[in-house]
């Protein structure tokens, strides 16, 4: 069994080397792996640093994107270059803790998509205000899209590649974190088996967040309404 870990990056030079090294240490020995670092041509040289440090490890694959930047499209690039039987997507700022990867892999042997959830029993987030805001907005997302998923915006998940290939990439992988509730929506329309497992989201300790919360609130709400109208 092979797993592809996709790390979309922009200005994560302070985190990326340690993160990749930790991911390598936590992947169970019975899994083959590849780690795709998909960088949006970061000014801080994230791509170049990964390429130099892991030049002798062919399982760490840096990819540089110079056009049409964005989180959703970076993840799509990673998916299109992945060769694993399963795909894990996670943030590159240590918000998503690598220690949770074995749990995702274990449960991912049973379900089509497994979500690392802040809001299922036992899940949590160290940034309390962010946790409350996300919890409230997830309530709105569940109401509008009529989803039973608790965490529709986290973006920390594992999915079977064979199932993922059945989905309409053009309708999902664009924008920022809104790609994730579109992904879950189309997974549900295809009757994929979906489960959430509790995880703890950590606080960023290095680098700057790229999130503009007012802009995100507007864009996510617009994307949610458009998705509802389309389907």
Steps between C-alpha positions, in 0.01 A plus 500: 500500500632841403390836641558839341520793743423836337634816665391822328742777597552874478774659709546200730882484500502514880279192534530280197824308566406402855148414386616268221746331736228442758262360240767252389549380859130441572400312184470131598768269363248294305414803283698627206474877468568811301478860621408761243584857601297716263633853527344813351841653413560628853718811534663340807645220282292217647527300178877542467560407863299177469673414175846546652442333837326192359696470177603144593151388600293430187192448716489874576383674184503882480272653239507871416193676363547843341154562353142508624600476865269397781450231761232303320693490173824408677325202655369400158855514361612271782217258431578490128864416576431250778560129445376364834200276566389756757554874527544705815461877480620718787617854572871576508502723809470224765135587563438144385718284723688217324444282807141452378610337171510137626142540626385628159680216324350238731139618465559570131525125441125482566352828375529686169576832667606566858491853638722620781232690690518773760133466582438129542516382864859521618606751234629844593692805385764683703395841362177538699357801314569339163337182629181683601480693172554185295244309707237767439570518128494122472151512648394729216671276244318194630168683492538633145659193339311248717812307586549276803874571503607696809818656357441624146792744484798325659672359192684224689394169346584175325314372194525197272655606170271271301198678646645848465550451127122466458440858615471817284829676581399816313203548732699442819864604497516877489481780755632463852358281779159496332631224272454263794125535545464464123707181515286360781182593316600308189625208709154478652324520162712200392407314820859471620538362850604790724607509864654758733767424756589745777823695465650801676594797284817668621587870489751630248833574667702622199418703195193711432148381433366568152141513623297820465194410702262767370592414142463131578159554656378677186656255254391188689143621531488587131647162408251322725202675343625430148550133584150480647348666191695274263386182669 
